[in-house]
Amino acid sequence: MRIILKQDFESLGFEGDTVDVARGYARNYLIPKGIAAEATHTNLKALEMRKDKIMARRMKDKEEAERVKEKISQLTVGIRQKAGAEGKLYGSVTTRDIAQGLEKEGVVVDRKKISLDEPIRALGEFDVAIRLYPEVMATIKVIVEQEEEKA
């Protein structure tokens, strides 16, 4: 089934793109959630009229992502966790912890945009990638330190 995306959807494309998907996926998920509309003649004409606005919004979003990338690339996020004698963490550092560390530095980033292959489970210094926009990737340095034990 041919649909028009009403918003960016990572696995399918960007707002305004026309894509083919399974009929059930479109009818049961994408259309009811407002993510897409059926690609009828009327909807395609309406899309043509909105194309300029969509492109302007994409450019603005990309420029904003570039500004955030500049800000983020200069940051170092320090996270304190309890660790054992060999430097292994009792828990792990996840994307949520990194997002909270960035928030303390004054930068709000959705934790779903932070790319960790697996949670960090050791003390040390790690480079973590953040996908701010499809073509804009930033890298931050995350330093995991041992939490001071209270006497």
N, C-alpha and C positions, 0 to 999 in steps of 0.2 A: 504494500500500500504506500502511496506517495503522500508525504506530509510536509508541512512548512513549520520549521521550528520557531516558536515565539520567544524563546530565550536560549542562551548558550547552554548546551548540554554536552558535557565532556566526551562521552562515548559516541555522540552522533555528529556534532558540529556546532555552528554558531547561529545566533538569531538571524532569521531570514533565509537560511539555507533550506533547500528542498532536498529531502532524502527519502530513500525507500527503506521501509521497515516491515516487519511481519504485521499482518492485519490485527492479530490479537494484542500485540504489544502496543500498537497505536490506539486501538479502541478501548482497551482495558486499563492502560496506564498513562500514555503520553497525552492524549486528548482530555481525559477527565481531570488530570492534574494541571492542565493549562500550559503544558510545556510545548504542545504542538497543535496545529489545526490541519484538517484534511486539505489537500492541495486541489481544491475545486477551482473552476475558472474565476469565480468571484474573488476568492481568497488570493489567487495569484495576481490579479489586477490590483488588489489592495496592497499587496507586498511591493509591487513595482512603485506605487506611490510613496511608500515609506522607506524605500531603499536608501535615499540620501540621509535620512535621519539615523538609520541604523549604522551606516558607514561613519557618520560623524561621531556617534556614541562609541563605536569601536576604537576610533582614533583617540578619543578622549580617555577611554579606559586604558589603552596601551600607554599613553603618555603618563597617566597616573601611576601605572605599574612601573614605568621606568624611574619615576621620582622615588617611589618606595624602594626600588632596587638599590638606588644610590644610597639611601638612608640605611637600609639593612646591611649592605655590604661592609659598612664601617663598624657594625656592632659586633660585640662578643657577648654571648649569653652565658652567664655562670649559674650552674645548678648544683645545689648541695644535696647529697643523698647519703644515707647510712650505707657503709660498706664493710666488708670483712677484711681480714688481714692481707689477703692476696690482691686486694683492690677490686674484688667483684662486688657489685651492688647487691643489697638484699632485695631490692625491688628492681625497677628499670626506669629509664628515662624515655618517655613516650612523646608523641607529637603534642599532646595536651600540655606537658611540662614545658616544652620549648615555646609553645604559643603563649603560655603564661609568662615566661621569661621575657619574651619580646614585648608583651603588653606592659611589663614593668619598665621597659626602656622607652615606652611611648609609641610603639608600633603595633597596630592591631592586624593580625594575619589569621585567617581561618585555618584551623589546624589540619583540615583536609588538604590544604595546599602544601603542607610540609611533607617532604619525601624522606621517609626512613624505611629502608629495606626490612629492618627488624629493630626492635627497641634496643637502646643502648644499655648494656649490662655491666659496664666496667668504668673505672675512673679513667680520666684522660681528656684529650682534646680531639674533637670530631668536627668535620665539615659536613654541614647539612644543607641540602638543596631545598629551595622553596620555589614552587611554580606560581608566580604572581599573575601571569597571563600566558596564554598558549606559547607565545614566542619569547616571553621574558622569564628567565630563571635567575634567581639570586642564590648566593651561597653565604651562609653565616657560620661562624665558629662557635661551637658549643663546648664549654669547659665543664666537665663533671668533676666536682671536688668532694672530698669526704666531709660529712657533717661533723661538726665538733660535738663530742659527747659531753653531756652535762654532768657535773659531779654531784 
